[in-house]
Amino acid sequence: MSGLRASRSFCRRIMRAHSRSFYLSTRLLPRAKRSAIEALYAFFRCVDDAADTGTLTTERRRQLLRGYRHDVGALGRAGYAGDAPWFPALAAAHAAFGLDRVPLLQLVDGCARDLERVDLRSMDDLEEYARAVAGTVGRSVIPILGASDADSLQRAERLGIAMQFTNILRDVAEDRAMGRNYLPLAEFPSESASAVMRRIAGRARGYYREARQLQHRLPNDGSRAAFLMAHAFYERILCGIEERAFDPNGARVIVSDARRISLAARCVITAYTGLAIIR
């Protein structure tokens, strides 16, 4: 197996193992787009893992993130071959779609913040963090799907932020156990954690609404359906958190396979017919 084929296979396995939602949403994409997004996902996942999981020392994690940052900076450089298993696939995606390095570098820097104890104090702090670790994802993916104007990039960035807000609301107890507080409780000292979670959810919903307009700017080669699926899957998680009354100690909300398949079917119908039947 060639280096590129092995790298793409690695990236596909990473996405399939870690995100059934994103894996399902990208199956209808043309191969070139699908491979590029799988490469981006594997890069994002490995960066997040370096900052977030395992038994490595903090210094070793810093070394990994510095290496990933160097690899991103070298994308497009003739003769450069990074050691990371995702690098050949990401380099091919960069060559095919002209990936902007800036949001990828910003993501590495944002995830590096998780190496220290996290205690966000304000909504502005939360927004800044989510923009760095997830708004950058939206900015990287949406041009591959087919929209690269300034307004589309901003809406995609806000979709990424909304998804990160959703992750934070879903994982409050788990994050606290790791010494990380992403809820800006200090800004609202008279409010409960549930009330602050409700505030964050309200902002997320606004960003989900803004981002939904992107569907009309994407081609119907599978890109529109893929976008709608990712959007719907994450918005459904937010609904589940709300249904549990924003309990900061509640069990992790998941979207069942049956619900995911139902949503996927509705998204495909909406993408190809224009009928607004996603619920």
C-alpha positions in Angstrom: 0.0 0.0 0.0 1.4 3.4 -1.0 2.1 6.1 1.6 -0.9 8.1 0.5 -3.3 5.2 0.4 -2.1 4.0 3.9 -2.5 7.5 5.2 -6.1 7.9 3.8 -7.0 4.5 5.2 -5.7 5.6 8.6 -7.8 8.8 8.5 -10.9 6.9 7.5 -10.5 4.5 10.4 -10.0 7.4 12.8 -13.2 9.0 11.7 -15.2 5.8 11.7 -13.9 4.9 15.2 -14.4 8.3 16.9 -17.4 9.9 15.2 -20.2 7.8 13.7 -22.1 11.0 13.1 -19.4 12.6 10.9 -18.6 9.3 9.3 -22.2 8.8 8.2 -22.6 12.4 7.1 -19.7 12.2 4.7 -20.5 8.9 3.0 -22.4 10.7 0.1 -19.6 13.0 -0.7 -17.5 12.6 -3.9 -14.3 10.7 -3.1 -12.0 13.7 -3.3 -14.1 15.7 -0.9 -14.6 12.7 1.4 -10.9 11.9 1.6 -10.0 15.5 2.3 -12.5 15.8 5.2 -11.4 12.5 6.6 -7.8 13.8 6.5 -8.9 17.0 8.3 -10.9 15.0 10.9 -7.9 12.7 11.7 -5.6 15.7 12.1 -8.2 17.4 14.4 -8.6 14.1 16.4 -4.9 13.6 16.8 -4.3 17.2 18.0 -7.2 16.9 20.4 -5.9 13.6 21.7 -2.4 15.0 22.2 -3.9 17.7 24.5 -6.6 15.7 26.1 -6.1 12.0 26.7 -3.6 9.3 27.6 -0.8 9.0 30.1 1.8 11.2 28.4 3.6 13.9 30.3 2.7 17.5 29.7 6.0 18.1 28.2 5.6 15.2 25.7 2.2 16.6 24.8 3.7 19.9 24.1 6.3 18.3 21.9 3.6 16.5 19.9 1.7 19.7 19.4 4.8 21.6 18.3 5.5 18.8 15.8 1.9 19.0 14.5 2.2 22.7 14.2 5.5 22.3 12.2 3.8 19.8 9.9 1.0 22.2 9.1 3.4 25.0 8.4 5.2 22.7 5.9 2.1 21.8 3.9 2.9 22.4 0.2 6.6 22.5 0.8 8.3 20.4 -1.9 10.0 17.3 -0.5 8.7 17.6 3.0 7.3 14.4 4.5 5.9 14.6 8.0 6.0 11.6 10.3 2.4 11.8 11.4 0.2 9.1 9.8 -2.3 11.7 8.7 0.2 13.9 7.0 0.3 12.5 3.5 -3.6 12.6 3.3 -3.7 16.1 4.7 -1.0 17.2 2.2 -3.0 15.7 -0.6 -6.1 17.6 0.6 -4.1 20.8 0.8 -2.9 20.3 -2.8 -6.4 19.5 -4.1 -8.4 22.2 -2.2 -5.8 24.8 -1.2 -6.5 24.4 2.5 -5.8 27.5 4.5 -3.1 26.8 7.1 -4.1 29.6 9.4 -7.1 28.0 11.0 -5.2 24.7 11.4 -2.4 26.4 13.2 -5.0 28.3 15.4 -6.6 25.0 16.3 -3.3 23.5 17.5 -2.7 26.6 19.6 -6.3 26.5 21.0 -6.0 22.9 22.0 -2.7 23.6 23.7 -4.6 25.6 26.3 -6.1 22.3 27.5 -2.7 21.3 28.7 -3.2 23.6 31.7 -6.0 23.8 34.2 -8.9 25.4 32.3 -11.2 27.8 34.2 -13.1 30.1 31.7 -14.5 33.2 33.4 -16.8 34.9 30.9 -18.8 34.3 27.8 -16.2 36.1 25.9 -13.6 33.7 27.1 -15.8 30.8 26.2 -16.4 32.2 22.7 -12.7 32.8 22.1 -11.9 29.2 23.2 -14.6 27.6 21.0 -13.6 29.7 18.0 -10.0 28.5 18.4 -10.7 24.8 18.8 -13.9 24.4 16.6 -14.7 27.6 14.7 -11.4 26.8 12.9 -12.8 23.4 11.9 -15.8 25.1 10.3 -13.6 27.4 8.4 -11.4 24.5 7.2 -14.3 22.2 6.1 -16.8 24.6 4.4 -14.5 25.5 1.4 -14.1 21.8 0.6 -17.9 21.4 0.6 -18.1 24.3 -1.9 -18.5 27.7 -0.2 -15.5 29.9 0.4 -16.8 33.5 0.4 -16.3 35.6 3.6 -19.9 35.4 4.8 -19.9 31.6 4.4 -16.6 31.3 6.3 -18.1 33.3 9.2 -21.3 31.2 9.3 -19.2 28.0 9.2 -17.0 29.3 12.0 -20.2 30.0 14.1 -21.5 26.5 13.3 -18.2 25.1 14.7 -18.6 27.3 17.8 -22.2 26.0 18.3 -20.9 22.4 18.0 -18.2 23.1 20.6 -20.8 24.7 22.9 -22.8 21.6 22.5 -19.8 19.4 23.4 -19.2 21.5 26.5 -22.8 21.3 27.7 -22.8 17.5 27.1 -19.5 16.9 29.0 -19.7 19.2 32.0 -19.2 16.5 34.7 -16.5 14.8 32.7 -14.6 18.0 32.2 -14.9 19.0 35.8 -13.4 15.6 36.8 -10.4 16.5 34.7 -10.0 19.9 36.4 -11.5 21.9 33.5 -14.3 24.3 33.8 -15.7 25.7 30.6 -18.9 27.2 32.1 -18.4 31.0 32.7 -19.9 30.8 36.2 -17.9 33.8 37.4 -19.7 36.2 35.0 -23.1 35.1 36.5 -22.4 34.6 40.2 -26.1 34.6 41.2 -27.0 31.9 38.7 -26.9 28.1 38.9 -24.8 26.0 36.6 -28.0 24.9 34.8 -29.0 28.5 34.2 -25.5 29.3 32.7 -25.8 26.2 30.6 -29.1 27.5 29.3 -27.5 30.8 28.3 -24.8 28.9 26.4 -27.4 26.8 24.7 -29.3 29.9 23.6 -26.3 31.3 21.9 -25.6 28.0 20.3 -29.1 27.9 18.9 -28.7 31.3 17.3 -25.5 30.1 15.6 -27.1 26.9 14.4 -29.9 29.1 12.8 -27.3 31.3 11.1 -25.3 28.4 9.8 -28.4 26.7 8.3 -28.4 29.2 5.4 -25.2 27.6 4.2 -27.1 24.6 2.7 -28.3 26.8 -0.1 -24.7 27.7 -1.1 -23.5 24.1 -1.4 -23.7 21.9 -4.5 -25.9 18.9 -4.6 -23.1 16.4 -5.1 -23.6 15.1 -1.6 -22.2 18.3 0.0 -25.5 19.8 1.0 -26.7 16.5 2.5 -23.5 16.1 4.4 -23.7 19.6 5.8 -27.3 19.1 6.8 -26.6 15.8 8.6 -23.7 17.1 10.6 -25.8 20.2 11.6 -28.9 18.1 12.5 -26.9 15.4 14.5 -25.3 18.1 16.7 -28.4 20.2 17.1 -30.2 17.0 18.2 -27.6 16.5 21.0 -28.4 20.1 22.1 -32.1 19.2 22.2 -31.4 16.2 24.3 -29.4 18.3 26.8 -32.3 20.7 27.0 -34.8 17.8 27.5 -32.8 16.8 30.6 -33.2 20.4 32.0 -29.5 21.2 31.6 -28.4 18.9 34.4 -24.6 19.5 34.8 -24.3 16.1 36.5 -26.5 14.2 34.0 -25.5 11.2 31.8 -23.9 12.0 28.5 -26.5 12.7 25.8 -26.1 10.6 22.7 -28.1 10.3 19.5 -29.3 6.7 19.0 -28.4 4.9 15.8 -32.1 4.7 14.9 -32.5 8.5 15.4 -29.3 9.2 13.5 -30.5 7.1 10.5 -33.9 8.8 10.6 -32.3 12.2 10.6 -29.9 11.3 7.8 -32.8 10.2 5.6 -34.6 13.4 6.2 -31.5 15.5 5.5 -31.1 13.7 2.1 -34.7 14.4 1.2 -34.3 18.0 2.2 -31.1 18.4 0.3 -32.5 17.0 -3.0 -36.1 18.3 -2.8 -36.0 21.4 -0.7 -38.7 20.0 1.7 -38.1 21.2 5.2 -38.7 18.0 7.1 -35.7 17.8 9.4 -36.8 17.5 13.1 
